[in-house]
Amino acid sequence: MNDGSVPRTHALALEAALQAMEGDPAPPDAVVLGCTTGGMLTTEELLKKGVRDASRFRWHGTGTVATYIARKIGCLGPSFTISTACSSGALALKTAFELIRSGQAKRVLAGGADGLCHLTYYGFCMLQLIDPQGARPFDQDRAGMTVGEAAAMLMLVAAESPPPGARAELLGGGISCDAYHPSAPHPHGEGALAAMRDALEEAEMGAAEIDYINLHGTGTQDGDASEAKAIRRLFGEEGPPASSSSKDSFSHSLAASGAVEAVISTLSLQHGLLPATPRCKRPDPELSLGPVPSPKPADLKVVLSNSFGFGGNNASLMFGQVDHKPASFARISHPSFSGTPDRFANQGAALKSSGGVVRNVEHRLRCCDAELQNEVVDPGSAPSAVRQKWLAVLGSACLTGVGHMEISTERFKQGLSLAGRCPSEELTRVLSPRALRRQKRLSRIALALAKQAHAEAGNDSSFGSVFVGTGFGSLSETYDFLQALFESNQEFSSPTDFVGSVHNAVAGQLAIRYQAHGPNITTTGEDDAFEQAVFLASLLAPKDGTSCLILGADEAHEKMTPLVDPNSPVPGELADGGGALVVRPTEDPFGIALAPRFFKMADDHPRLLESLVKSLGGRDAVCSQIGAVLVGIPASQRSRAKEQLRRFVSDTGFSGPVIDYRRQTGEFATAAAVAAVLAVRLLHEGVIPAHFTPDGEFQLAGKRILLLGLGSRVTAIEVVG
């Protein structure tokens, strides 16, 4: 169905979304997508040809896939993109579950999508993780994975009892981080075990109640061994139930894989059938885990599905039959999948194949073994005024083109420019030589921000979770990997650059540095990646009182940024930087705290600003409680955003200072992270500087600061102090 107007990942994702919504025309309240490649295949082709027309790269950003789906299906609520490598699709479903459970949505379309590209295929080859004979999960002769592409989407609907058409119930999920290695799993499966235990706890079940495990099972030596150890520890002497990996049949579709396997799990419950691992001919005796060799009937009530990824990101989901438990937070309707392979022994299943959607990128980019016959049975508005938990700020730091927080803050208060690329010597002066080893620009920005925010919070304090927002990820590693690949006729590039190029590489490094074993989430978007990270921190941060790190950062790359960032000044000075906050979730704010209040698509929203004002407590609350507004107006959206701002001021009668912060920070996707840190500093001092007001300094007198994002999305974050 792709007419060439959008990249392959976008087309796959839309096809799965439309299948998932078949017969249910009302748009969902939100879209949550796991994705890692975005428009990378198209970008690769353009870069190789030397194309410099920025309009041709407009679909590059990973976050554009969820935006594309939301617009096509008419979703005006939030669209989130989670990029946590191979656990992305599963984490998208966990996020959707929490949106429903928190009362912020009733219907959420969630899943994962990734199209093949040279970056991922050759990257895994250079890490020696591809088995030329095809993946053989848990086989004693296993030698790696088979890389493929797919999209899978599920519609989750809030319900207290099974509604008509319910296929399965999502009972709960667990997420964790190994905090061990950028690309290798923990050898004893510590993070995997933690995710499975948390999933069981959330579902209020014991391990003995699980009837089948859909294994992550990629076919790599270390990955399969780590998962097997974690499962043996979970089930103890009783031993695990039946299990299998579907990746030898469906291939490893990266961010889509967790969603594909969620669909398989729901179908297993619906049809009472155990999927198989047909290529595991000789189970590895050292793993003590023999996957089901061929499909067979079984009485299944509860299924556990595992997804683990680079950076030690782990996610486990619990699915049950719709009548298994009397109370339900979410039901699954119309699971949908598009991808490899296009032949199914579906026995009447509802999941549809999109025959012919897979093509080889080139003759070695094989999605699955050509001789493999698939034996797996294959079967489709959030209340704006919901008050989310506060995030009390313990420490903060920012970095701009002029340097770190002190100089950036002082220049901001004087109304001077902060734009540009921070000089390397200034950027790295707070980092040790060891911290700089093998790290390129975005990683250095993030490590410097985290170190200073952690120090301000008190070096003896620790954070257990990491939430990172980035518009475009590590552009230096991506560009360097592709250039070396092109120049060597696709024979050589740097494995280190490949590992560093994935969007969640920075979050993984931070987890390792600070031994943060809780949720490790990377969000990406066009101009709202940081706002997404704040939103998901308020949603997914553990409720045990531990603190977490929220960080937004982007790098300016002289070759890539002008092509992929629509806000990049042409001609003009590129800008980059970011901000970091160490926060503690709390029901009631203390000290300085922030909370997300609004997140919606602006497209054709009939009552957008009315809904925004309502989320802030109404017109009177805006005027009486908010002292100043820091507004983000992206350059590419300036005309539209200024009209939105005019209407907001007119509708509310707000008369306080309004600061267009991008005029000073420069244009980069996560400039809002700098603004958040500046808002914290302004609240701490209690004064808006004279430069921003016509009548001299403006005393906040206990009033709040509103971070307002305008343009194609409208977001609002309140900061109190």
Secondary structure by P-SEA (a helix, b strand, c coil): cccccccaaaaaaaaaaaaaaccccccccbbbbbbcccaaaaaaaaaaacccccccccccccaaaaaaaaaaaccccbbbbbccccaaaaaaaaaaaaaaaaccccbbbbbbbbbbcaaaaaaaaaaccccccccccccccccbbbbbcbbbbbbbbbbcccccccccccccbbbbbcccccccccccaaaaaaaaaaaaaaacccccccccccccccccaaaaaaaaaaaaaaaccccccbbbbccccccccccaaaaaaaaaaaaaaaacbbbbcccccccccccccccccbbbbbbccbbbbbbbbccbbbbbbbbbccccccccccccccccccccccccccccccccccccccccccccccccccccccccccccccccccccbbbbbccccccccccccaaaaaaaaaccccccccccccccccccccccccccaaaaaaaaaaaaaaaaacccccccbbbbbbccccaaaaaaaaaaaaaaccccccaaaaaaaccaaaaaaaaaaaccccbbbbbbccccaaaaaaaaaacccccccbbbbbbbbbbbbccccccccccccccbbbbbcccccbbbbccccccccccccbbbbccccccaaaaaaaaaccaaaaacccccccccccccaaaaaaaaaaaaaaaaccccccccccccccccccaaaaaaaaaaaaaaacccccccccccccccccbbbbbcccccbbbbbbbcc
